[in-house]
Amino acid sequence: MDVFQAIKERREITKYLSKEIPEDTLKKVEDAGYYAPTGNNLPSKNLIVVKNRDTLNQLAETTPYMKWLYDAPAAIAITGNPEVSKYWLQDASIACAFIWLEAVEVGLGSAFGAVYHAEDQEESQKRENHVRKLLNIPNNRRVVAVLGLGYPDEKLEPKNHIPREEIVSYESFS
């Protein structure tokens, strides 16, 4: 599968088969986040791979919208370090996208669990502290997201996108 095909086929998968992910497959997905670019090539992101069932279950309680982690055989938490780069959020977000696309490439499904909440600092702190405590993440890191991973137990149809003309402009905003 090429990258563009993975982009088109990517869907948020929240139902997983109870099938273990082979180490080499998980490593490829992890490497996608590792090799994702960062602003000025600064090491502002960290990835925490989680396979422990008890930890995954506790991560499912981060927000009411991450219950799918109860069934996911693995997850990757992505953090950013504002002390290293002012682009920490972008760096972590790009890593999330690369991880998700590689998951599609290797036949896995993924779901995005937003932890960092840009509009509600109190909610963000609550979510981040929950994940920080579970995964021993230092206080100087921001927890951006947890991506669940597993073999899909659902086949979703492609999304209906709004008309291209409403999204893409040429030469100036229209």
GROMACS elastic network, one bead per residue, 0.5 to 0.9 nm:
[ bonds ]
;  ai    aj funct       b0    kb
    1     4     6  0.82638   500
    1     5     6  0.61727   500
    1     6     6  0.67182   500
    1   104     6  0.89863   500
    1   105     6  0.61932   500
    1   106     6  0.88637   500
    2     5     6  0.53603   500
    2     6     6  0.64194   500
    2     7     6  0.88140   500
    2   105     6  0.78362   500
    3     6     6  0.50580   500
    3     7     6  0.61950   500
    3     8     6  0.87233   500
    3   101     6  0.74431   500
    3   102     6  0.85209   500
    3   105     6  0.78827   500
    4     8     6  0.62669   500
    4     9     6  0.86176   500
    5     8     6  0.51244   500
    5     9     6  0.60745   500
    5    10     6  0.84396   500
    5   105     6  0.87112   500
    6     9     6  0.50891   500
    6    10     6  0.57952   500
    6   101     6  0.58321   500
    6   102     6  0.78017   500
    6   103     6  0.88549   500
    6   104     6  0.58307   500
    6   105     6  0.60427   500
    7    10     6  0.53780   500
    7    11     6  0.88720   500
    7   101     6  0.64949   500
    7   104     6  0.83838   500
    8    11     6  0.84429   500
    8   158     6  0.77624   500
    9   104     6  0.74708   500
    9   157     6  0.88919   500
    9   158     6  0.68290   500
   10    13     6  0.87524   500
   10   100     6  0.76977   500
   10   101     6  0.68671   500
   10   103     6  0.89198   500
   10   104     6  0.62723   500
   10   109     6  0.81434   500
   10   110     6  0.85120   500
   10   158     6  0.83992   500
   11   104     6  0.86408   500
   11   109     6  0.76098   500
   11   110     6  0.76263   500
   11   111     6  0.80348   500
   11   156     6  0.71439   500
   11   157     6  0.85521   500
   11   158     6  0.76006   500
   11   159     6  0.80311   500
   12   109     6  0.71339   500
   12   110     6  0.58337   500
   12   112     6  0.71636   500
   12   156     6  0.86409   500
   13    16     6  0.75178   500
   13    68     6  0.87634   500
   13   108     6  0.88297   500
   13   109     6  0.51485   500
   13   110     6  0.52180   500
   13   111     6  0.53746   500
   13   112     6  0.89549   500
   13   148     6  0.86195   500
   13   149     6  0.84847   500
   13   150     6  0.85377   500
   13   151     6  0.89502   500
   13   152     6  0.64210   500
   13   153     6  0.81539   500
   13   154     6  0.72152   500
   13   155     6  0.83677   500
   13   156     6  0.80399   500
   14    66     6  0.88224   500
   14    67     6  0.85507   500
   14    68     6  0.52401   500
   14    69     6  0.79969   500
   14    71     6  0.83120   500
   14    72     6  0.80692   500
   14   109     6  0.77960   500
   14   110     6  0.71324   500
   14   111     6  0.59491   500
   14   148     6  0.80445   500
   14   149     6  0.88994   500
   14   150     6  0.89358   500
   14   152     6  0.78258   500
   14   153     6  0.82830   500
   14   154     6  0.81421   500
   15    68     6  0.66192   500
   15    71     6  0.69784   500
   15    72     6  0.76892   500
   15   109     6  0.84576   500
   15   150     6  0.82933   500
   15   151     6  0.84172   500
   15   152     6  0.60701   500
   15   153     6  0.51340   500
   15   154     6  0.61467   500
   16    19     6  0.80608   500
   16    68     6  0.82538   500
   16    71     6  0.60209   500
   16    72     6  0.58998   500
   16    73     6  0.78857   500
   16   109     6  0.75988   500
   16   149     6  0.80516   500
   16   150     6  0.54530   500
   16   151     6  0.54048   500
   16   154     6  0.74690   500
   17    20     6  0.86002   500
   17    71     6  0.77529   500
   17    72     6  0.80422   500
   17    73     6  0.84734   500
   17   150     6  0.69133   500
   17   151     6  0.55175   500
   17   152     6  0.60307   500
   17   153     6  0.51023   500
   17   154     6  0.88572   500
   18    71     6  0.72131   500
   18    72     6  0.78159   500
   18    73     6  0.70251   500
   18   150     6  0.81292   500
   18   151     6  0.79082   500
   18   153     6  0.88114   500
   19    73     6  0.71884   500
   19   150     6  0.75126   500
   19   151     6  0.68378   500
   20    23     6  0.89888   500
   20    73     6  0.61502   500
   20    74     6  0.83950   500
   20   150     6  0.77513   500
   20   151     6  0.83539   500
   21    24     6  0.84321   500
   21    25     6  0.66084   500
   21    26     6  0.63321   500
   21    73     6  0.70847   500
   21    74     6  0.76786   500
   21   108     6  0.86015   500
   21   149     6  0.85603   500
   21   150     6  0.68178   500
   21   151     6  0.76925   500
   22    25     6  0.53317   500
   22    26     6  0.63010   500
   22    27     6  0.86019   500
   23    26     6  0.51418   500
   23    27     6  0.59801   500
   23    28     6  0.86949   500
   24    28     6  0.63595   500
   24    29     6  0.88868   500
   25    28     6  0.52581   500
   25    29     6  0.66100   500
   25    30     6  0.87518   500
   25   103     6  0.86589   500
   25   106     6  0.68388   500
   26    29     6  0.51628   500
   26    30     6  0.61287   500
   26    31     6  0.85266   500
   26    49     6  0.88951   500
   26    74     6  0.85210   500
   26   103     6  0.84192   500
   26   106     6  0.89707   500
   26   149     6  0.88518   500
   27    31     6  0.59399   500
   27    32     6  0.86067   500
   28    32     6  0.63374   500
   28    99     6  0.88118   500
   28   102     6  0.73043   500
   28   103     6  0.83707   500
   28   106     6  0.82106   500
   29    32     6  0.52141   500
   29    33     6  0.70119   500
   29    34     6  0.89186   500
   29    98     6  0.82246   500
   29    99     6  0.54368   500
   29   100     6  0.78061   500
   29   101     6  0.84545   500
   29   102     6  0.53968   500
   29   103     6  0.57355   500
   29   105     6  0.89475   500
   29   106     6  0.79895   500
   30    33     6  0.54601   500
   30    34     6  0.63373   500
   30    35     6  0.88300   500
   30    47     6  0.77469   500
   30    49     6  0.75924   500
   30    76     6  0.77462   500
   30    99     6  0.66151   500
   30   102     6  0.87034   500
   31    35     6  0.59146   500
   31    36     6  0.82986   500
   31    99     6  0.79154   500
   31   102     6  0.89304   500
   32    35     6  0.53685   500
   32    36     6  0.61032   500
   32    95     6  0.72054   500
   32    96     6  0.88615   500
   32    97     6  0.89643   500
   32    98     6  0.54522   500
   32    99     6  0.52236   500
   32   100     6  0.86114   500
   32   101     6  0.83681   500
   32   102     6  0.63349   500
   32   103     6  0.89287   500
   33    36     6  0.51018   500
   33    37     6  0.86359   500
   33    46     6  0.88823   500
   33    47     6  0.74493   500
   33    78     6  0.86969   500
   33    92     6  0.85099   500
   33    94     6  0.79488   500
   33    96     6  0.65850   500
   33    97     6  0.80863   500
   33    98     6  0.57501   500
   33    99     6  0.51820   500
   33   100     6  0.88800   500
   33   102     6  0.89145   500
   34    37     6  0.83973   500
   34    45     6  0.85396   500
   34    46     6  0.81839   500
   34    47     6  0.76154   500
   34    95     6  0.71956   500
   34    99     6  0.87882   500
   35    38     6  0.89746   500
   35    95     6  0.79811   500
   35    98     6  0.85978   500
   36    91     6  0.78631   500
   36    92     6  0.88092   500
   36    94     6  0.65116   500
   36    95     6  0.51912   500
   36    96     6  0.87523   500
   36    97     6  0.88018   500
   36    98     6  0.64379   500
   36    99     6  0.85743   500
   37    40     6  0.87466   500
   37    41     6  0.67496   500
   37    91     6  0.68926   500
   37    94     6  0.72800   500
   37    95     6  0.75464   500
   38    42     6  0.60512   500
   38    43     6  0.71790   500
   38    44     6  0.73422   500
   38    45     6  0.81285   500
   38    85     6  0.89693   500
   38    87     6  0.76580   500
   38    88     6  0.80634   500
   38    90     6  0.77975   500
   38    92     6  0.81559   500
   38    94     6  0.79829   500
   38    95     6  0.85524   500
   39    42     6  0.61672   500
   39    43     6  0.87977   500
   39    44     6  0.85470   500
   39    85     6  0.74211   500
   39    86     6  0.84044   500
   39    87     6  0.59685   500
   39    88     6  0.80441   500
   39    90     6  0.80427   500
   39    91     6  0.66288   500
   40    43     6  0.89921   500
   40    85     6  0.83714   500
   40    87     6  0.88756   500
   41    44     6  0.86148   500
   42    45     6  0.85679   500
   42    84     6  0.68044   500
   42    85     6  0.65891   500
   43    46     6  0.80048   500
   43    80     6  0.89374   500
   43    81     6  0.82346   500
   43    84     6  0.68900   500
   43    85     6  0.79264   500
   43    88     6  0.88975   500
   43    91     6  0.89361   500
   44    79     6  0.81387   500
   44    80     6  0.54039   500
   44    82     6  0.71288   500
   44    83     6  0.79841   500
   44    84     6  0.54016   500
   44    85     6  0.58818   500
   44    86     6  0.87978   500
   44    87     6  0.78449   500
   44    88     6  0.54784   500
   44    89     6  0.87838   500
   44    91     6  0.69339   500
   44    92     6  0.77408   500
   44   141     6  0.89067   500
   45    78     6  0.68986   500
   45    79     6  0.54429   500
   45    81     6  0.62211   500
   45    88     6  0.67354   500
   45    89     6  0.86479   500
   45    91     6  0.65027   500
   45    92     6  0.55738   500
   45    95     6  0.80761   500
   45   141     6  0.86066   500
   46    77     6  0.81112   500
   46    78     6  0.57955   500
   46    79     6  0.51648   500
   46    80     6  0.64927   500
   46    81     6  0.81701   500
   46    92     6  0.79046   500
   46   141     6  0.86838   500
   47    76     6  0.63059   500
   47    77     6  0.56384   500
   47    79     6  0.65221   500
   47    92     6  0.89568   500
   47    95     6  0.88482   500
   48    75     6  0.81668   500
   48    76     6  0.54062   500
   48    77     6  0.50209   500
   48    78     6  0.65811   500
   48    79     6  0.83324   500
   48   135     6  0.77458   500
   49    74     6  0.73043   500
   49    75     6  0.59330   500
   49    77     6  0.65774   500
   50    53     6  0.84436   500
   50    55     6  0.73246   500
   50    56     6  0.69210   500
   50    73     6  0.86588   500
   50    74     6  0.55722   500
   50    75     6  0.51628   500
   50    76     6  0.60245   500
   50    77     6  0.77473   500
   50   135     6  0.87583   500
   51    54     6  0.88374   500
   51    55     6  0.76736   500
   51    56     6  0.69426   500
   51    72     6  0.87944   500
   51    73     6  0.61922   500
   51    75     6  0.66833   500
   51    76     6  0.89053   500
   52    55     6  0.53550   500
   52    56     6  0.61856   500
   52    57     6  0.86888   500
   52    73     6  0.82829   500
   52    74     6  0.77380   500
   53    56     6  0.50764   500
   53    57     6  0.61426   500
   53    58     6  0.86537   500
   53    70     6  0.80786   500
   53    72     6  0.87837   500
   53    73     6  0.74190   500
   53    74     6  0.83153   500
   54    57     6  0.51275   500
   54    58     6  0.62996   500
   54    59     6  0.86652   500
   55    58     6  0.50620   500
   55    59     6  0.60994   500
   55    60     6  0.85960   500
   55   134     6  0.70534   500
   55   135     6  0.83199   500
   56    60     6  0.62396   500
   56    69     6  0.59625   500
   56    70     6  0.64592   500
   56    71     6  0.85541   500
   56    72     6  0.76115   500
   56    73     6  0.80364   500
   56    74     6  0.73339   500
   56    75     6  0.73501   500
   56   148     6  0.89169   500
   57    60     6  0.50888   500
   57    61     6  0.71057   500
   57    67     6  0.83101   500
   57    69     6  0.63638   500
   57    70     6  0.50569   500
   57    71     6  0.83468   500
   58    61     6  0.54337   500
   58    62     6  0.73746   500
   58    69     6  0.86828   500
   58    70     6  0.84130   500
   58   130     6  0.88581   500
   58   131     6  0.86636   500
   58   134     6  0.77089   500
   59    62     6  0.53693   500
   59    63     6  0.84840   500
   59    66     6  0.77904   500
   59    67     6  0.86373   500
   59    69     6  0.70016   500
   59    70     6  0.84530   500
   59   130     6  0.79012   500
   59   131     6  0.65690   500
   59   134     6  0.76284   500
   59   146     6  0.82805   500
   60    63     6  0.70701   500
   60    64     6  0.79526   500
   60    65     6  0.81633   500
   60    66     6  0.50126   500
   60    68     6  0.68770   500
   60    70     6  0.60412   500
   61    64     6  0.66112   500
   61    65     6  0.84991   500
   61    66     6  0.68047   500
   61    67     6  0.68599   500
   61    69     6  0.87085   500
   61   130     6  0.85331   500
   62    65     6  0.81938   500
   62    66     6  0.68462   500
   62    67     6  0.87702   500
   62   113     6  0.86679   500
   62   115     6  0.75007   500
   62   126     6  0.84016   500
   62   127     6  0.55469   500
   62   128     6  0.81511   500
   62   130     6  0.62684   500
   62   131     6  0.68603   500
   63    66     6  0.57522   500
   63    67     6  0.79778   500
   63   113     6  0.81614   500
   63   114     6  0.84557   500
   63   115     6  0.77655   500
   63   127     6  0.68391   500
   64    67     6  0.66059   500
   65    68     6  0.79428   500
   65   113     6  0.72271   500
   65   114     6  0.86975   500
   66    69     6  0.59747   500
   66    70     6  0.83683   500
   66   111     6  0.85481   500
   66   112     6  0.83180   500
   66   113     6  0.58356   500
   66   114     6  0.85641   500
   66   146     6  0.88401   500
   66   148     6  0.87272   500
   67    70     6  0.58349   500
   67    71     6  0.81712   500
   68    71     6  0.57061   500
   68    72     6  0.65200   500
   68   111     6  0.80532   500
   68   148     6  0.76267   500
   69    73     6  0.79396   500
   69    74     6  0.81199   500
   69    75     6  0.77711   500
   69   111     6  0.87845   500
   69   147     6  0.87761   500
   69   148     6  0.60144   500
   69   149     6  0.84541   500
   70    73     6  0.83775   500
   71    74     6  0.89032   500
   71   148     6  0.89777   500
   71   150     6  0.83946   500
   72    75     6  0.71277   500
   72   110     6  0.88343   500
   72   148     6  0.58278   500
   72   149     6  0.57271   500
   72   150     6  0.54765   500
   72   151     6  0.84689   500
   73   148     6  0.78911   500
   73   149     6  0.65100   500
   73   150     6  0.56794   500
   73   151     6  0.85557   500
   74   147     6  0.85616   500
   74   148     6  0.60806   500
   74   149     6  0.51832   500
   74   150     6  0.65602   500
   75   110     6  0.87033   500
   75   146     6  0.64862   500
   75   147     6  0.53313   500
   75   149     6  0.53578   500
   75   150     6  0.84324   500
   76    96     6  0.88854   500
   76    99     6  0.86794   500
   76   145     6  0.82719   500
   76   146     6  0.55644   500
   76   147     6  0.52584   500
   76   148     6  0.66879   500
   76   149     6  0.78302   500
   77    96     6  0.89754   500
   77   131     6  0.85046   500
   77   135     6  0.88336   500
   77   143     6  0.74217   500
   77   144     6  0.77005   500
   77   145     6  0.57737   500
   77   147     6  0.63356   500
   77   148     6  0.87535   500
   78    92     6  0.61878   500
   78    93     6  0.82801   500
   78    95     6  0.76995   500
   78    96     6  0.71093   500
   78   142     6  0.86591   500
   78   143     6  0.62338   500
   78   144     6  0.57543   500
   78   145     6  0.54846   500
   78   146     6  0.62609   500
   78   147     6  0.80824   500
   79    88     6  0.83152   500
   79    89     6  0.84249   500
   79    92     6  0.62247   500
   79   137     6  0.85435   500
   79   141     6  0.60758   500
   79   142     6  0.53579   500
   79   144     6  0.53198   500
   79   145     6  0.72233   500
   80    84     6  0.86589   500
   80    85     6  0.86237   500
   80    87     6  0.86399   500
   80    89     6  0.60894   500
   80    90     6  0.87230   500
   80    91     6  0.72646   500
   80    92     6  0.56526   500
   80    93     6  0.89643   500
   80   140     6  0.87922   500
   80   141     6  0.55307   500
   80   142     6  0.51257   500
   80   143     6  0.65172   500
   80   144     6  0.68129   500
   81    84     6  0.55968   500
   81    85     6  0.67304   500
   81    86     6  0.84956   500
   81    87     6  0.88515   500
   81    88     6  0.56463   500
   81    89     6  0.83189   500
   81   140     6  0.64363   500
   81   142     6  0.62064   500
   81   143     6  0.89795   500
   82    85     6  0.53315   500
   82    86     6  0.57571   500
   82    87     6  0.74975   500
   82    88     6  0.55400   500
   82    89     6  0.81167   500
   82   140     6  0.74247   500
   82   141     6  0.70296   500
   82   142     6  0.75615   500
   83    86     6  0.75951   500
   83    88     6  0.85878   500
   83   140     6  0.72778   500
   83   141     6  0.83251   500
   84    87     6  0.86269   500
   84    88     6  0.75589   500
   85    88     6  0.54381   500
   85    91     6  0.88870   500
   86    89     6  0.79249   500
   86    90     6  0.88898   500
   87    90     6  0.53262   500
   87    91     6  0.59976   500
   87    92     6  0.86008   500
   88    91     6  0.50603   500
   88    92     6  0.61096   500
   88    93     6  0.84581   500
   88   142     6  0.85348   500
   89    92     6  0.52667   500
   89    93     6  0.60184   500
   89    94     6  0.85720   500
   89   142     6  0.84281   500
   89   144     6  0.72924   500
   90    94     6  0.60600   500
   90    95     6  0.85547   500
   91    94     6  0.52889   500
   91    95     6  0.63263   500
   91    96     6  0.87739   500
   92    95     6  0.50607   500
   92    96     6  0.62824   500
   92    97     6  0.88307   500
   92   144     6  0.68027   500
   92   145     6  0.84481   500
   93    96     6  0.50036   500
   93    97     6  0.63894   500
   93    98     6  0.87596   500
   93   144     6  0.75130   500
   93   145     6  0.83655   500
   94    97     6  0.50975   500
   94    98     6  0.62472   500
   94    99     6  0.85943   500
   95    98     6  0.51336   500
   95    99     6  0.60845   500
   95   100     6  0.85561   500
   96    99     6  0.51457   500
   96   100     6  0.61520   500
   96   101     6  0.86826   500
   96   112     6  0.82568   500
   96   145     6  0.77682   500
   96   146     6  0.86532   500
   96   147     6  0.75047   500
   97   100     6  0.51107   500
   97   101     6  0.62066   500
   97   102     6  0.86453   500
   98   101     6  0.51816   500
   98   102     6  0.61545   500
   98   103     6  0.85036   500
   99   102     6  0.52578   500
   99   103     6  0.61143   500
   99   104     6  0.87955   500
   99   110     6  0.88360   500
   99   147     6  0.83711   500
  100   103     6  0.50571   500
  100   104     6  0.65057   500
  100   105     6  0.87895   500
  100   108     6  0.88581   500
  100   109     6  0.79913   500
  100   110     6  0.61582   500
  100   111     6  0.80842   500
  100   112     6  0.84625   500
  100   147     6  0.78295   500
  100   149     6  0.87222   500
  101   104     6  0.51440   500
  101   105     6  0.62804   500
  101   106     6  0.88862   500
  101   110     6  0.89355   500
  102   106     6  0.62614   500
  102   107     6  0.85982   500
  102   108     6  0.83764   500
  103   106     6  0.53731   500
  103   107     6  0.62963   500
  103   109     6  0.61946   500
  103   110     6  0.67206   500
  103   149     6  0.74630   500
  103   150     6  0.85761   500
  104   107     6  0.51573   500
  104   108     6  0.53143   500
  104   109     6  0.61160   500
  104   110     6  0.77666   500
  105   108     6  0.74420   500
  107   150     6  0.87342   500
  107   151     6  0.68134   500
  107   152     6  0.81258   500
  108   149     6  0.65094   500
  108   150     6  0.53182   500
  108   152     6  0.62993   500
  109   148     6  0.80263   500
  109   149     6  0.57826   500
  109   150     6  0.54466   500
  109   151     6  0.56597   500
  109   152     6  0.51653   500
  109   153     6  0.87142   500
  110   147     6  0.63043   500
  110   148     6  0.52772   500
  110   150     6  0.66876   500
  110   151     6  0.85958   500
  110   152     6  0.82615   500
  111   146     6  0.83389   500
  111   147     6  0.54971   500
  111   148     6  0.51907   500
  111   149     6  0.70064   500
  112   145     6  0.68311   500
  112   146     6  0.62995   500
  112   148     6  0.67445   500
  113   144     6  0.87487   500
  113   145     6  0.54007   500
  113   147     6  0.57828   500
  113   148     6  0.75382   500
  114   117     6  0.72551   500
  114   127     6  0.89929   500
  114   143     6  0.88876   500
  114   144     6  0.64752   500
  114   146     6  0.66770   500
  114   147     6  0.84818   500
  115   123     6  0.88858   500
  115   124     6  0.64970   500
  115   125     6  0.89118   500
  115   127     6  0.56366   500
  115   128     6  0.60535   500
  115   131     6  0.82869   500
  115   143     6  0.61909   500
  115   144     6  0.53132   500
  115   146     6  0.70355   500
  116   120     6  0.89933   500
  116   121     6  0.85536   500
  116   123     6  0.83901   500
  116   124     6  0.50873   500
  116   125     6  0.78468   500
  116   127     6  0.72246   500
  116   128     6  0.65841   500
  116   142     6  0.72023   500
  116   143     6  0.58822   500
  116   145     6  0.65892   500
  117   120     6  0.56535   500
  117   121     6  0.65265   500
  117   122     6  0.86205   500
  117   123     6  0.66741   500
  117   125     6  0.82671   500
  117   127     6  0.84235   500
  117   144     6  0.81924   500
  118   121     6  0.66629   500
  118   124     6  0.72768   500
  119   123     6  0.87533   500
  119   124     6  0.83824   500
  120   123     6  0.54071   500
  120   124     6  0.61216   500
  120   125     6  0.86484   500
  121   125     6  0.60330   500
  121   126     6  0.85788   500
  122   125     6  0.51695   500
  122   126     6  0.62873   500
  122   127     6  0.87526   500
  123   126     6  0.50899   500
  123   127     6  0.62118   500
  123   128     6  0.84728   500
  124   127     6  0.52047   500
  124   128     6  0.58801   500
  124   129     6  0.83089   500
  124   143     6  0.88310   500
  125   128     6  0.51224   500
  125   129     6  0.58249   500
  125   130     6  0.84203   500
  126   129     6  0.53415   500
  126   130     6  0.62857   500
  126   131     6  0.89365   500
  127   130     6  0.52253   500
  127   131     6  0.65246   500
  127   132     6  0.85251   500
  127   143     6  0.83721   500
  128   131     6  0.52774   500
  128   132     6  0.57937   500
  128   133     6  0.84746   500
  128   142     6  0.70170   500
  128   143     6  0.54175   500
  128   144     6  0.79577   500
  128   145     6  0.89971   500
  129   133     6  0.59346   500
  129   134     6  0.85070   500
  129   137     6  0.88735   500
  129   139     6  0.85779   500
  129   143     6  0.84691   500
  130   133     6  0.54543   500
  130   134     6  0.64624   500
  130   135     6  0.88496   500
  131   134     6  0.51361   500
  131   135     6  0.60800   500
  131   136     6  0.81462   500
  131   137     6  0.77335   500
  131   143     6  0.73989   500
  131   146     6  0.88876   500
  132   135     6  0.54053   500
  132   136     6  0.55277   500
  132   138     6  0.70523   500
  132   139     6  0.76193   500
  132   141     6  0.86664   500
  132   142     6  0.87396   500
  132   143     6  0.73306   500
  133   136     6  0.53061   500
  133   137     6  0.67443   500
  133   138     6  0.89075   500
  134   137     6  0.79636   500
  137   140     6  0.84071   500
  137   141     6  0.69046   500
  137   142     6  0.87898   500
  137   143     6  0.83746   500
  138   141     6  0.58041   500
  138   142     6  0.87788   500
  139   142     6  0.76524   500
  143   146     6  0.82539   500
  149   152     6  0.87610   500
  150   153     6  0.87118   500
  152   155     6  0.71857   500
  156   159     6  0.84502   500
  157   160     6  0.89791   500
  158   161     6  0.89356   500
  161   164     6  0.78125   500
  162   165     6  0.84576   500
  162   166     6  0.70248   500
  162   167     6  0.78791   500
  163   166     6  0.56191   500
  163   167     6  0.72476   500
  164   167     6  0.53322   500
  164   168     6  0.58652   500
  164   169     6  0.88620   500
  165   168     6  0.54326   500
  165   169     6  0.68519   500
  165   174     6  0.87289   500
  166   169     6  0.78546   500
  166   174     6  0.81954   500
  168   173     6  0.84035   500
  168   174     6  0.84466   500
  169   172     6  0.63009   500
  169   173     6  0.56413   500
  169   174     6  0.59161   500
  170   173     6  0.71797   500
  170   174     6  0.80868   500
